[in-house]
Amino acid sequence: MKIPMSSPDLNAADRQAVNDVILTPILSLGPRVVEFEKAFCEYTGARQAVAVSSGTAGLHLAVRAAGITSGDLVITTPFSFVASTNALLFENAVPVFVDVDPLTGNINPQLAASAARDLMTGGKAAEKWLPRKGRGSGKLKALVPVDVFGQPAEMEPIMELARRYDLKVIEDSCEAVGAVYQGKKAGTFGDFGIFAFYPNKQMTTGEGGLVITNDDQAAAMMRALRNQGRAPGDTWLSHTYLGYNYRLDEMSAALGLSQLIRLDEMLTKRDQIASWYAEELAGIQGIQAPVVVPTTTRMSWFVYVIRLDKSIDRTDLARRLEARGVPVRPYFLPIHLQPYMIERFGYVEGDFPVTEDLGQRGVALPFSGVMTREQVDYVCATLSEEISRS
């Protein structure tokens, strides 16, 4: 048996929605994007939604709209996909990393609070939080928590911290559409919430993303920025801002609208698959299954990441599983140890030990909303056999 790493959950209605757009002459800057944004506002309760070409684009627009500029400091996590940091670097801001909670992999709010206090104090107190080089000359402007693997970050203490120091919050919910923290949807806590819809996500637009906010002025600015900086009132070749082509096309928006209609159904299917995994993995020695913490009212399963005991050679295990039709992936490789981050900021191994431990032991198993029980059983049986040979 050969198991796909992930698969989009598409049905006839999704395909028809895309086909309906292709039968019209309007493939961009049309009504489907507006409808998708409106539907997402209804789903999340946000006042504004701005559809964009990717989650990365959404993060970048939020950074611009938050007024984060060159040298400004932003507290965030090194245990994430690189986009959450790259969006800061696009504006020459300085990410201030703090380590993560060992159970969830989400940003540690106590460390974030300590970092914010010391950075606001300045002087020697701030030194331990700043990178070895490329420190910038600005002030602390924002927090970027990440909802890792579909589990919301601890947003209550993060928002309290933001209020205390008057910081913007850009909530990276790119992996957590539909997740709920203490009864409130992920992405709705901060000044901006960002979602992504790549084909392996809970819902997909092919490529695409979306920003939600209750700030009407910021939303207007982001709409202009996504369309080459063309603000309301600008003519076809007039541009108020330095902008980008971050537009979402009509076909992608139509697919997103169709998918959003059955998002809760798709999340329930992913819940079922995660429960099958938990059941089958319970008897396998040498691994730790993911944990859903009590503050998570609803988990939005993006990937299913287990952790191996340190005694298991992950690379060798992955090679043997791949040979038997079970692809696995390391999740995540720490951002601070990416080559360009080492070169720019001088990070070294040992700077963020919890992040590095999770990065060394994390393994994403095949996961999607269309997996069958037979496939899950095969993955787990194969994993058990190969671990026993380790």
C-alpha positions in Angstrom: 0.0 0.0 0.0 1.2 3.5 -0.8 -0.2 6.3 1.3 -0.3 10.0 0.1 1.2 12.5 2.5 -1.9 14.7 2.1 -4.8 15.1 -0.2 -7.3 17.9 -0.7 -11.0 17.2 0.2 -12.8 18.1 -3.0 -16.3 17.3 -4.2 -18.4 17.8 -7.3 -19.7 21.1 -5.9 -16.2 22.5 -5.5 -15.3 21.5 -9.1 -18.5 23.0 -10.4 -17.9 26.3 -8.6 -14.5 26.6 -10.3 -16.0 25.6 -13.7 -18.7 28.2 -13.4 -16.1 31.0 -13.2 -14.2 29.7 -16.2 -17.4 30.0 -18.2 -17.5 33.7 -17.5 -15.0 36.4 -18.8 -14.2 37.6 -15.3 -11.3 35.7 -13.9 -9.8 38.3 -11.6 -11.1 41.4 -9.6 -14.6 40.0 -9.8 -17.6 39.1 -7.5 -16.4 35.8 -6.2 -13.6 37.4 -4.1 -16.1 39.8 -2.6 -18.5 36.9 -1.8 -15.7 34.8 -0.3 -14.7 37.7 1.9 -18.2 38.3 3.0 -18.7 34.6 3.8 -15.6 34.6 5.9 -16.7 37.6 7.9 -19.9 35.8 8.6 -18.0 32.6 9.6 -15.6 34.4 12.0 -17.6 37.4 13.1 -14.9 39.8 11.9 -15.9 43.1 10.3 -13.5 42.9 7.4 -11.8 40.2 5.4 -9.2 40.7 2.7 -8.5 37.7 0.4 -5.0 37.4 -0.9 -2.8 35.1 -2.9 -1.2 33.2 0.0 -1.0 33.1 3.8 2.5 34.6 3.5 1.0 37.5 1.5 -1.6 38.0 4.3 1.1 38.1 7.0 3.1 40.6 5.0 0.1 42.9 4.5 -0.7 42.7 8.2 2.8 43.7 9.0 2.5 46.7 6.7 -0.9 47.7 8.1 0.4 47.4 11.6 3.0 50.0 10.9 5.9 47.7 11.5 9.0 49.2 9.8 12.8 48.8 9.6 14.4 48.0 12.9 11.2 47.5 14.9 11.1 44.6 17.3 8.4 41.9 17.2 8.1 39.0 19.6 7.3 35.7 17.9 8.2 32.0 17.9 11.0 30.1 16.2 8.8 27.0 16.0 6.8 27.7 13.0 6.8 27.7 9.2 9.3 30.3 8.0 6.6 32.6 6.6 5.7 33.9 10.1 9.2 35.3 10.4 9.8 36.1 6.7 6.9 38.6 6.7 8.8 40.6 9.3 12.0 40.4 7.4 10.3 41.7 4.3 10.0 45.0 6.2 13.5 44.7 7.8 11.9 44.3 11.2 13.7 42.2 13.8 12.1 39.0 15.1 12.6 38.5 18.8 12.2 34.8 19.4 11.0 33.3 22.7 10.9 29.5 23.2 7.7 27.5 23.1 5.6 25.3 25.3 6.9 21.7 25.2 3.4 20.2 25.1 1.8 22.3 22.3 4.8 23.9 20.5 3.0 27.2 20.7 4.7 30.4 22.0 5.3 30.4 25.7 3.3 33.4 27.0 5.3 33.6 30.2 8.6 34.0 28.2 6.8 36.5 25.9 5.8 38.5 28.9 9.4 38.5 30.3 10.8 39.5 26.9 8.3 42.4 26.5 9.0 43.7 30.0 12.8 43.7 29.5 12.6 45.1 26.0 10.4 47.9 27.2 12.9 48.6 30.0 15.8 48.6 27.6 19.5 48.5 28.5 21.1 45.3 29.8 17.7 43.8 30.6 16.9 43.7 26.9 20.2 42.2 25.9 19.4 38.5 26.5 16.4 38.6 24.2 18.0 40.2 21.2 20.0 38.3 18.5 23.7 38.5 18.4 23.8 40.7 15.4 21.3 42.6 13.2 19.5 43.9 16.3 17.8 46.9 14.8 17.3 50.3 16.4 13.5 50.4 16.7 11.2 49.7 19.6 8.9 46.8 20.4 5.8 47.1 18.2 4.0 43.8 18.0 3.4 40.1 18.9 3.1 37.3 16.3 1.7 34.2 18.0 1.3 31.1 15.8 -1.4 28.5 16.1 0.8 25.5 15.6 -0.6 22.4 13.8 -4.1 23.7 14.3 -4.1 24.3 18.1 -4.6 27.9 19.1 -1.9 29.7 21.0 -2.6 30.8 24.6 -4.3 34.0 23.4 -5.7 35.2 26.8 -2.3 36.0 28.3 -1.0 37.2 25.0 -3.8 39.7 24.6 -3.3 40.9 28.2 0.4 41.4 27.4 -0.5 43.4 24.2 -2.9 45.7 26.2 -0.3 46.3 28.9 2.4 47.5 26.4 0.1 48.8 23.6 1.4 46.2 21.1 -0.3 45.1 17.9 -1.1 41.4 17.6 -0.9 39.6 14.3 -2.4 36.2 14.9 -0.9 33.6 12.5 -3.8 31.2 12.2 -2.6 29.9 8.8 -2.8 26.3 10.2 -5.9 26.7 12.4 -8.9 27.8 10.4 -12.0 26.7 12.4 -10.1 26.1 15.6 -11.7 27.5 18.8 -9.9 28.8 21.9 -12.0 29.2 25.0 -15.2 29.4 22.9 -13.8 32.0 20.4 -12.6 31.2 16.9 -8.8 31.3 16.3 -7.7 34.4 14.3 -10.3 36.7 16.0 -8.3 37.8 19.0 -5.6 40.0 17.6 -5.7 43.1 15.5 -5.2 40.8 12.5 -5.9 37.1 11.9 -4.3 35.4 9.0 -5.4 32.1 7.3 -3.9 30.0 4.5 -5.5 27.7 2.1 -2.8 25.6 0.5 -4.0 22.1 -0.8 -2.8 20.3 2.4 -4.8 22.7 4.7 -8.2 22.0 6.3 -9.8 23.9 3.4 -8.2 24.9 0.2 -8.3 27.5 -2.6 -5.3 25.9 -4.4 -3.1 28.8 -3.4 -4.5 31.5 -1.3 -5.0 33.2 2.0 -7.1 35.7 3.9 -6.7 38.4 6.6 -9.5 39.3 9.0 -9.6 42.5 11.0 -12.0 44.9 12.7 -10.0 47.9 11.6 -11.7 49.4 8.6 -8.8 51.7 7.7 -6.3 48.8 7.9 -8.5 46.7 5.7 -8.8 49.5 3.1 -5.0 49.8 3.1 -4.5 46.1 2.7 -6.9 46.0 -0.2 -4.9 48.7 -1.9 -1.6 47.0 -1.2 -2.7 43.7 -2.6 -3.6 45.4 -5.9 -0.2 47.1 -6.6 -0.9 49.9 -4.2 -4.0 51.2 -6.0 -6.2 53.0 -3.5 -9.9 54.0 -3.9 -10.0 56.9 -6.3 -6.8 56.0 -8.1 -7.0 55.6 -11.8 -5.9 52.4 -13.6 -2.3 53.4 -13.6 -2.2 55.5 -10.5 -0.8 54.0 -7.3 -1.0 55.6 -3.8 1.2 53.0 -2.1 4.1 50.8 -2.9 2.1 47.7 -3.4 2.2 44.1 -4.6 0.3 41.7 -6.8 -1.2 39.7 -3.9 -4.6 39.3 -5.5 -6.7 36.2 -5.2 -8.2 35.1 -8.5 -11.8 34.4 -9.1 -11.4 30.6 -9.5 -9.6 30.3 -6.2 -12.2 32.4 -4.5 -15.0 30.3 -5.9 -13.3 27.2 -4.6 -12.8 28.8 -1.2 -16.4 29.8 -1.0 -17.6 26.3 -1.8 -15.1 24.8 0.7 -16.1 27.2 3.5 -19.7 26.0 3.2 -18.7 22.6 4.4 -15.6 23.5 6.6 -17.2 22.2 9.8 -18.0 18.9 8.1 -14.4 18.6 6.9 -13.1 19.4 10.3 -15.3 16.7 11.8 -13.8 14.2 9.3 -10.3 15.2 10.3 -11.3 14.8 14.0 -12.3 11.2 13.2 -9.0 10.5 11.5 -7.0 12.0 14.4 -9.0 9.8 16.8 -8.2 6.7 14.8 -4.5 7.7 15.0 -4.7 8.3 18.7 -6.3 4.9 19.2 -3.8 3.0 17.1 -0.7 4.8 18.4 -1.6 4.3 22.0 0.1 0.9 22.2 3.3 1.8 20.3 6.4 2.4 22.5 8.8 5.2 21.7 6.4 7.8 20.4 4.3 10.6 21.9 1.0 11.5 20.2 -0.2 15.1 20.0 -2.0 16.5 23.0 -5.1 18.8 22.9 -4.9 21.1 25.9 -8.0 22.1 27.9 -8.1 25.7 26.6 -8.6 24.4 23.1 -12.4 24.2 22.7 -12.0 22.8 19.2 -8.8 21.5 17.5 -8.5 22.1 13.8 -6.3 19.3 12.8 -3.8 20.5 10.1 -1.1 17.9 10.4 -0.7 14.9 12.7 2.7 15.3 14.3 4.1 12.7 16.7 7.4 12.9 18.7 9.9 10.2 18.7 12.0 9.2 21.7 15.5 10.6 21.4 16.9 7.0 21.0 15.2 6.6 17.6 17.1 7.7 14.5 14.4 9.7 12.7 16.2 9.9 9.4 16.7 6.1 9.2 13.1 5.5 10.4 11.8 7.8 7.7 13.8 6.1 5.0 12.4 2.7 6.0 8.8 3.9 6.2 9.1 5.6 2.8 10.3 2.3 1.3 7.1 0.7 2.6 4.8 3.4 1.2 4.5 5.6 4.3 5.9 9.1 3.7 6.7 11.1 6.8 8.2 14.6 7.3 10.2 16.4 10.0 8.1 19.1 11.6 9.3 21.9 12.1 12.9 22.7 11.4 13.6 25.6 13.7 13.5 29.0 12.0 16.5 30.3 13.9 18.7 27.5 12.5 17.8 28.2 8.9 21.0 29.2 7.1 19.8 32.7 6.2 18.8 33.3 9.9 22.2 32.2 11.2 23.9 34.4 8.7 21.8 37.5 9.4 21.3 37.2 13.2 24.1 34.9 14.5 21.9 32.2 16.0 23.5 29.0 17.2 22.3 25.6 18.3 21.1 25.7 21.9 19.5 29.2 21.7 16.0 27.8 22.0 16.3 24.3 23.5 12.6 23.4 23.6 12.1 24.4 20.0 15.2 22.5 18.9 14.1 19.4 20.8 10.7 19.4 19.2 12.3 20.0 15.8 14.6 17.1 16.2 11.9 14.6 17.3 8.8 15.7 15.4 7.4 13.5 12.6 4.3 14.3 10.6 2.4 11.2 9.6 0.2 11.1 6.4 -2.9 13.0 7.2 -5.9 14.4 5.3 -9.7 14.5 5.6 -10.1 11.8 3.0 -7.9 9.1 4.7 -9.6 5.8 5.3 -9.4 3.6 8.4 -7.5 1.0 6.4 -4.8 3.6 5.5 -4.5 4.8 9.1 -4.2 1.2 10.3 -1.5 0.5 7.7 0.5 3.6 8.7 0.4 2.7 12.4 1.1 -1.0 11.9 4.1 -0.1 9.7 5.3 2.5 12.1 5.1 0.0 15.0 7.0 -2.7 13.1 9.8 -0.3 12.0 10.2 1.2 15.5 10.5 -2.2 16.9 13.5 -2.8 14.6 15.1 0.5 15.6 
